[in-house]
Amino acid sequence: MSHNSTEDIAALIGSRICHDLISPIGAVNNGLELLSLSGTPHSPELSLVSDSAASANARISLFRIAFGIAAEDQITGREDLCRIWSAAMQDRRLELDWYGPDSITRPLAQALVLACLCLDKALPQGGTLNIREHRDIWNVTATGPSLKIEEELWTGLAQGEYTKDMEPSHVQFLLLPRCLVPLRRQCLVELGERAITLSF
């Protein structure tokens, strides 16, 4: 892929935005910690600011993996990825259950996070995302109390293209097939009454 390609430019923009936002949000967290150490009384207001800053920091870290540059020589640890996901999705009640290697390449981590973000759209009441790797095939399965299935989204994901304009909240559906191309993988979609599975 050319370094001047649209996909690379978009990824560079994503990385730049996430990189520039992590520092000020980290500064907010540090400031709150200093306030706590100085003896400032604990209050609901400070708790709200602290929780919001921590959530924003986790989301930016997650989006950096999903939408930023994914170099082949970068490695992402399973524990780190699960920790970032749990922190970012704390208010969504969306658990990540992962059985696989302890570390993976950044491009594969990007694909898995994008797959999880796709499946998030099918779980309006939360649920569980089960990630399994077997013989170099990855399966990501979504289960929950209710599934919201927009068939056009999943059909387009399986075909690797969409014929209609997408909403910003659905950008992960556009990116996942593109991220799988250099990995020489294709996304297969299995829709069930109680579960959705993405395999690649």
Solvent accessible surface area in square Angstrom, and as a share of the most:
residue,aa,sasa,rsa
1,M,148,0.66
2,S,69,0.45
3,H,164,0.73
4,N,127,0.65
5,S,24,0.15
6,T,108,0.63
7,E,68,0.30
8,D,26,0.13
9,I,86,0.44
10,A,55,0.43
11,A,17,0.13
12,L,97,0.48
13,I,97,0.49
14,G,13,0.13
15,S,24,0.16
16,R,159,0.58
17,I,93,0.47
18,C,10,0.06
19,H,102,0.46
20,D,64,0.33
21,L,82,0.41
22,I,45,0.23
23,S,74,0.48
24,P,66,0.42
25,I,30,0.15
26,G,22,0.21
27,A,60,0.47
28,V,68,0.39
29,N,44,0.23
30,N,90,0.46
31,G,30,0.29
32,L,27,0.13
33,E,107,0.48
34,L,120,0.60
35,L,74,0.37
36,S,79,0.51
37,L,137,0.68
38,S,86,0.56
39,G,59,0.57
40,T,53,0.31
41,P,106,0.67
42,H,157,0.70
43,S,30,0.19
44,P,109,0.69
45,E,121,0.54
46,L,48,0.24
47,S,30,0.19
48,L,123,0.61
49,V,71,0.41
50,S,44,0.28
51,D,96,0.50
52,S,59,0.38
53,A,9,0.07
54,A,53,0.41
55,S,37,0.24
56,A,35,0.27
57,N,48,0.25
58,A,8,0.06
59,R,70,0.25
60,I,17,0.09
61,S,24,0.16
62,L,0,0.00
63,F,66,0.28
64,R,79,0.29
65,I,10,0.05
66,A,0,0.00
67,F,50,0.21
68,G,1,0.01
69,I,63,0.32
70,A,27,0.21
71,A,34,0.27
72,E,137,0.62
73,D,124,0.64
74,Q,71,0.31
75,I,113,0.57
76,T,14,0.08
77,G,23,0.22
78,R,64,0.24
79,E,128,0.57
80,D,71,0.37
81,L,5,0.02
82,C,28,0.17
83,R,146,0.53
84,I,25,0.13
85,W,2,0.01
86,S,64,0.41
87,A,42,0.33
88,A,1,0.01
89,M,8,0.04
90,Q,146,0.65
91,D,107,0.56
92,R,56,0.20
93,R,173,0.63
94,L,7,0.03
95,E,122,0.54
96,L,29,0.15
97,D,49,0.26
98,W,14,0.05
99,Y,132,0.50
100,G,31,0.30
101,P,53,0.33
102,D,104,0.54
103,S,59,0.38
104,I,12,0.06
105,T,54,0.32
106,R,35,0.13
107,P,15,0.10
108,L,20,0.10
109,A,0,0.00
110,Q,18,0.08
111,A,0,0.00
112,L,1,0.01
113,V,4,0.02
114,L,0,0.00
115,A,0,0.00
116,C,2,0.01
117,L,12,0.06
118,C,0,0.00
119,L,0,0.00
120,D,19,0.10
121,K,68,0.29
122,A,0,0.00
123,L,0,0.00
124,P,72,0.45
125,Q,98,0.43
126,G,1,0.01
127,G,17,0.17
128,T,44,0.26
129,L,0,0.00
130,N,40,0.20
131,I,1,0.01
132,R,84,0.31
133,E,55,0.25
134,H,119,0.53
135,R,205,0.75
136,D,85,0.44
137,I,87,0.44
138,W,4,0.01
139,N,45,0.23
140,V,0,0.00
141,T,33,0.19
142,A,0,0.00
143,T,58,0.34
144,G,28,0.27
145,P,100,0.63
146,S,40,0.26
147,L,38,0.19
148,K,110,0.47
149,I,63,0.32
150,E,68,0.31
151,E,116,0.52
152,E,112,0.50
153,L,6,0.03
154,W,5,0.02
155,T,69,0.40
156,G,5,0.05
157,L,2,0.01
158,A,37,0.29
159,Q,126,0.56
160,G,34,0.33
161,E,114,0.51
162,Y,40,0.15
163,T,145,0.84
164,K,109,0.46
165,D,140,0.73
166,M,37,0.17
167,E,105,0.47
168,P,123,0.77
169,S,52,0.34
170,H,20,0.09
171,V,55,0.31
172,Q,11,0.05
173,F,0,0.00
174,L,53,0.26
175,L,46,0.23
176,L,0,0.00
177,P,20,0.13
178,R,109,0.40
179,C,24,0.14
180,L,1,0.00
181,V,106,0.61
182,P,82,0.52
183,L,46,0.23
184,R,230,0.84
185,R,52,0.19
186,Q,124,0.55
187,C,4,0.03
188,L,115,0.57
189,V,38,0.22
190,E,119,0.53
191,L,73,0.36
192,G,32,0.31
193,E,169,0.76
194,R,206,0.75
195,A,31,0.24
196,I,0,0.00
197,T,24,0.14
198,L,0,0.00
199,S,20,0.13
200,F,8,0.03
